[in-house]
């Protein structure tokens, strides 16, 4: 790009999820860029999706036990991201859901942030996070709250290091405005609609036998509620994934629930193709999996907040059904309501909805965003000089 040196900053690399899909397309669009992250423990099987790149990492990479438990060093992450040496780069693109947007830059460097969300456990979902994890009470609760408050202050302060924000949804653009007082350009994440496709001869949803859900089992995904609802309904549900909520999720199960564990992309695609519906209970920033399900011709039953409102059609050519409370009872009622109108859903409508979020569209919008920013001088907020001095 006109001889400019480019750095791409990611939070951390240890597995592959929605944020890494975004990262892969940024790297593909700017293959000359150097990659930076707090840590890089990405399994070798995923490395080709980053063009073989390894990230230049912070001191957290070398701390004891970091490979398995780097998240325990969370209080050190602000200092760690600030320790990355980005001097000499003309353009810094951060792909951030937590700390990457706080990387240090200096004029005349241009810093553009693709924001998947402001740090959710320090802001909107802090109380939910503390409640569900049991970290909100007693002396430990006091200490954790103080730590999260410091992270919140750092997060707000370092927003001034960003020249322009892009948000992964209108929902997140509003959260950026509320949290940082900044506007953001909406660029929905890339969904691999070339890989996630309907079966050669897709059955209508009414003729399919099971439901499916998939995600990492962390508190805000509320997989436990989905399992409890389907155990109550005694409907067949396939649960894909694993995570720290394992005990809580499994205690709600009965014989109608099948746990598939972590699966390869090909197996996930097969499960999505054959499901009556994909079920999703998180208040998600965007939510790539519901769009991948629709790309496979499968409708979605989802919590009606966050990105789901932008990705699921609920009026003409319906592609899903929304519920308004995060509870097992609300999910069960939504499933029953979905089944009463199941003939209104078809694979072609679901596929057409998903194609609005394809990779080519993402890259074109990213190029426009970057080109527009390069045509104007950096305009970091005035507070940055004193912020960086602190």
Order of alpha helices (4+ residues) and beta strands (2+ residues): beta-alpha-beta-alpha-beta-alpha-alpha-beta-beta-alpha-alpha-beta-alpha-beta-beta-alpha-beta-alpha-beta-alpha-beta-alpha-beta-alpha-beta-alpha-alpha-alpha-alpha
